[in-house]
Amino acid sequence: MTIATRCRNICPALALALLLAVNAILVSPAAAQELELIGSARTTHQTASLTFRLSPGQSRLSEIRVRSGSLALHLEAVEIVFADGSLQRALVQESLGPGHQSRPIGIRNRQAVREIHISKRPGMRPGETVIQILGRPAR
């Protein structure tokens, strides 16, 4: 049997296996829980902190991420205020390039979130950008 004959016999089976594997990934529960846009704010590079207030329909989250806009930013800390007034603080210390996301920040006990405070290192460059909060809904 030549190599060409082997490829013709193996390639359709390999293609089918690959198609089934990709399909299993796409319909997995993890893929169904995509990140949602929770809030966005236009800000300048000189701003040191931002506060995002969540609506009750968005408040049950299992994790959040911060996404930078058109400017790079250095994320210092995230403070999550829950509906009952308790706090969760995360010292992030992460540099994000333009359009990049932070590592996930897990929400303790999947409690209802009222506000998210973002602290970042202010920069000296002029210009505006949009910072977004992405969240994974708690199931």
Secondary structure, 3 states (H helix, E strand, C coil): CCHHHHHHHHHHHHHHHHHHHHHHHHCCHHHHCCCEEEEEEEEECCCCEEEEECCHHHCEEEEEEEECCCCCEEEEEEEEEECCCCEEEEEEEEEECCCCECCCEECHHHCEEEEEEEEEECCCCCCEEEEEEEEEECC
